[in-house]
Each structure stands twice: as C-alpha cells, then as structure tokens.
Amino acid sequence: MAGISRDYVSKLEQGKSFPKVEVLLAICEVLKTTPDLLIFGSTMTEDRQHELLKLSSQLSPELQDLLIKIAQVLKAYQSSKNAGG
C-alpha cells in the first residue's frame, strides 16, 4: 500500500502499533472490506454501524484512536475465546 512501510504493517500485525482512522479506512479500501468486518470479523447491522459512526464522529481524534485500540483488544479477546483460549 502506498505510503505504508512493511515495518509499519508488521507492527500493526504484532499489536505494537495501532492505525489511525484514515489508515484503517485505506486498508479497508485496499482489502475491499469494511472496518467492522476487519476489526470484529463479522458485519454489524446498518443501524449499529450508523450508531457507532455517529458516536465515534463526536469524539476527539485522540478518543477515536482509543476507540480503535479498544476494538482491537476486544477482537483479540473474541478470537482467543473462539480458539478455545
């Protein structure tokens, strides 16, 4: 992906770094997926997507970054539970 180094992608994969909203959206565009599918592994209803988008758009950029980090932790937790961990 243009403008994103392999080192940065590696840090994302290892959980050592977290993407900003703009980067997350760019990754979704390249992968032809949605943020909820990428983060949670399943799609949300349109109502839930709208509610989450509305709420997150009212947050400061710093809190949006925190929201992404929280979602990533929740996704990892869900994945570990699904894997029997």
N, C-alpha and C positions, 0 to 999 in steps of 0.2 A: 504494500500500500504506500503510495507516495507520501513522503514526509514522516513516515514512522519507521524507525530503525528496528532491526532484528533484535537488538538488545532490549529495546522498549517492549516489544511483543513478548520476549522471553520473561521480562519482569512481570508483565500482566499475567502470563500463564502461571507463574510461580506465586502469584499473590503478593509480590513485593512492591507493586505499584498498581494504581487504580486509574482507569481512564477518566478524563473529563467528559462531560455530556457530549460535547462536539465530537470527540474521538469515538465514543461509543456509537453515536449515530453514523459516523463514517464507516466504522467496522460493520455495522448492520447493513449499510448500503452495499458494501462490497460483498458481504455474505448473502445478500438478498433475504434478510430476515428482519425481525422486529426486536426492539430492546427487551421486551418481556420474554420472548422466546429464547433469546440469547442468555438472559440473566436467569430466568426461572425454569427454562426447559419446557414450558407449556404456555399456551396462549391464554390470555385473560379475555373476559367478555369485553365488548366495546364500552360498556358502562364503567367497568372497573378501570380500563385504560384511560378513559376520559377523566374519571375521578382522580386517578394517580397523576395524570398530566397536569390537571388543574391545580392540585395541591402542590406538586413539585415546582410548578412555574411561579408560585407565590413565595418560594424560598429564595434566600440569597444564594449566590454561586457556591459559597463555602458549604452551606447546608445541602445544596444539590449534590455536591461531591460526597458529603457524608451519607446522604441517602443511597447513593450508588454503592458505597462501601458496605453499608448495612445490607443492602440487597444481595451483594456478592457473598457476604458471610452467611446469610440465610440460604442462598443457593447451595453453598458448600455444605451446610448443615443438612439440607434436604438430600443432597447427593449421598452424603455419608450414611444417612438413615436408610435410603433406598438400597445402598450397597451392603446393608446389614451391619453398619458400624455404629 
